[in-house]
Amino acid sequence: MKTIHLVIDDKPIVAPEGTNIFQAAIDNGIYIPGLCYHPKLSQFGGCRLCMVEVTERRTGHRFACAHPVSEGMTVKVNTPKVIRYRKAVMEYLLAHHPLDCPTCDKAGECGLQDITHDLNLFPGRFKTVRMHAPMIRDNPILELNRNRCILCGRCVSTCKEIEGVGAIDFQNRGIKTVIGTAFDRPLNCSFCGGCTAVCPTGAWQDRTLGFAGRSWEFSKVPTICPYCSVGCTVVLNTKTESVRRVTSDDYTGINEGNLCVKGRFGHEFIHAPERIKTPFIRRNGALSPASWDEAIEHTAKRFQQIISESGGTAIGGIGSEKCANEDNYLFQKFCRTALKTNNIDNMANIKSPALNGLIYESVVQGVATVSLKELERANTLFFIGVDITEAHPVAGSMARKAIRMNNAHLIIANERAVQFNSPAKNDIRLRYALGSQIVLIHALIKIILSEKLVDLKRVESSSNNFSKFRSSLDEFSVEEASKITGVSLKTIRNAAVLLAKPGNCCIVCGKDIEESPLAEDAIRALMNLCALINPAYSGEADAGRASLLFSRAHNNSQGVNDMGVAPGIFPGYADVHDTANREKIEGAWGVKFPDDMFRKTTENVIDLAFNNKLKALYIMGDNPIATYPNGRKIREACKKVDFLVVQDTFMTETAQLAEVVLPSVTFAEKEGTFTNMGMTVQRLNRAIKPVGEAKPDWQIIGSLSQKMGQSRSYASPKEILTEIEGVSPVYAGINYERLRRKEFHWASSVYNKNKTAKYTFTIGKPKSPVVRKNKDYPFVLLTGASLNHQGTFSRHSKSLMAVAPECFAEINTKDAQALQINNNDPVVIESPQNKVTLKAKVSGKSPEKTVFISEEHEWVFSNLLRDAEHTLVKICKETV
Ligand code: SF4
């Protein structure tokens, strides 16, 4: 990119061509006052405060945010004339502003207040005219005080450009201009709170703060969001050991200050009254509070008793997609060394058992090597089987940035008409028939091959078996594929053409693919597609790269698997059945594994408990009663074991069945690391002391371990991560201290060690959809993510419950008409297993003969309905 040389306030500066003066100044530590310019938003030029003196061919005055840098330009930021002008602008603004700083939550971090002080302004020359507009409080978490608004337009741009919602805009004209919703209807948006974050005054406010402190009273601790796997940095604002609000920082983390409703407002669970603050032991049938010594002693004794009577393999362990890497590492180490069992697992692996191996293979084969941040640099975005708006909202914002900045093409393939608002010029939606994803991916591949949309010679030279792969698709008919998928041939072709274009292509593979019965075939097909279109194989330095990103449900669904909390792998995806791997781990941990510990079995840990093969279950940081796909089986499994230990922050439905409950801390009270869906490891920072007697998971495991005679103890997560680095090949090179400054991306680190490897195509006949039918249960149950909720934490966050108190059953308009169901009617969804009653939401989003229910409203137990991926149900209107 061409660079421009200029001078601002006597400082020589080099800036990329096209940069405006304001940005060039910020990038070089020079302050120019301004209230409407924001680096992540498009230019608006509304506040008129950033006037500077510019000398190009001649000297004049320009608005810094709206004027591009030019070669040889000289800029003066604070000449007497400029300051006089700025003061006049401020006098106008303040003539309308209520000057209610003592009662405004923004005081202390208000742009208007700062500039007033900087310019040393006194009461102005203009007659004060106040607006006296009523406060708008039409929703539980955001409020708009139009009296304080300076019409900078930042909130409008954020809502439209970053969130893709456009819920607010300028209304009226001239002196009557205000910010508001269309026809002054109540705010109906995603409640990301981006408006409060960018508002330079106190016009938009976070109602959840509730006057709980002034900005200068808060300590601000950046850490990682505990909800989805994007891994946004949140800034916890604390006062007297309590988290009062969450803000964001545009310059810290991968999210540029963007957050979704859960990240920004879903923090109240940290201090929820339902938190468990002491250990519990079941006595005479009821759980009663106990001391830590009693609980640890009791648990260790019961484990030892079971080991001596039935062997360690009679114990099972379930790790956590929400706990830190260090917690999970110690958990699997404790199970494998102290309990002498390899019957361990986590919900992500249970739901998608093939995924771990496929992700690792994708990394090594060079088709999953980029971090999530690369979404912003993409030239083509392909979301398949993922509802990015609901599942990973900030990843959606990153994608919108790519569309805005790079003109990225967008392709969304989904069974449902998922919503993703974007300004993409090329925006293709492939709404494929239920279960036909593999056929669709092969149709894309076949078109690219048959129309030679990529350089096939290049593909041949960068892979091992291209000719064989190509000829394996000779019989495949794209016309037939179009019929099976229900997507027109023209649309599939258009998508194939976009995918084959050179440049960076990010393919995000979602839960619908990962958790489908044919997950392995579908993911292998995506890997093939990615290898076929990957321009990086051309050998040109700037050719771009096509890469897969795998959607993971929770903040550390990736990390729990990286740590080896799964029966087939040690930390770093080393196969437990490989003797060399086993010996390496034995050496590192100073143990000798019993011979029968690593027996291969097709039963997961819940199956083992359900089939009476386990005597004890140790569950850390999960509520499988709500999260395990088969609700009936998990309930029975938990009841069948003699000894159930649950370590969690809340008395979940699973904890209520336990003999011992161990209280653990939340993300705000601990240190450690999470690994996001882009395989980037980020560091957590402790913001407050543990609530009650709760302890970090690694400490609890440490106490249990010592009680059971293990000699190794750990003083901190840092020490644990150092051990992980030595044991896990994928975390080699990680450094706890360095993580404070820079995150660690293990996929690129592993790939760089295997860079010369050629891709090997998976060859197989594309499988067609198999959707069971039953005339008594004519609907297919689909489940998925929710923007507003995610498990136990959101359930205990009052603001999220206020925004989204209900879980709806989403029914297709035609089906609703046939069943005479209207919006909000209570409907009974019944499967052969069970039934639930929910309110109906009628739309065209889900296909006919399907019903969609969020699986993240923890209190709904949609898993009670399920038996397989395509659970069949019937729907009827509830009769009173
Ligand atoms: Fe948290 Fe995910 Fe929302 Fe980011 S997108 S704030 S990680 S829930």
Boltz pocket constraint, residues with backbone or C-beta under 6 A from the ligand:
constraints:
  - pocket:
      binder: B
      contacts: [[A, 225], [A, 226], [A, 227], [A, 228], [A, 229], [A, 230], [A, 231], [A, 232], [A, 255], [A, 258], [A, 259], [A, 260], [A, 261], [A, 262], [A, 263], [A, 264], [A, 391], [A, 392], [A, 393], [A, 394], [A, 395]]
      max_distance: 6.0
